[in-house]
Amino acid sequence: MCQPRPGRPALIGAVLLWGVSLTGFGLTSLLPLALVLLALAGLGDLISETLRSALLQHGTPDGLRGRVSSLWRRSRWRRRSRRPVTEVMEGPPRVMSSRGSFVIPSGR
């Protein structure tokens, strides 16, 4: 017999709210209606993200909860520079040439 999955109907409803709202947003040409639909899409996204995090925590054993949660940190997905941002941004502005190398534009 199938075990009940708490929160799953609410999660599906939130995802449907997000999808239908964004579809309506893309199809409408009325600004007030577009703003309401965009707000509903944001609400659906907020609810689904909260429920997904809660369901992940609920279904993970205590000993693995921190490790599983660490996989959802977006900072791990981003490519990190080897140098601090301050080092990268110092100096005159540079532009990429047609050959793919960076050159310093001359002042006119």
MOHU-V320641 format. One record per helix or strand. SS is the DSSP state (H for helix, E for strand). FROM is the first residue (numbers start at 1). TO is the last residue. If there is no record, write none. Layout:
# MOHU-V320641
ss | from | to
SS | FROM | TO
SS | FROM | TO
This chain:
# MOHU-V320641
ss | from | to
H | 8 | 27
H | 31 | 59
H | 62 | 70
H | 74 | 76
H | 85 | 89
E | 94 | 96
E | 102 | 104
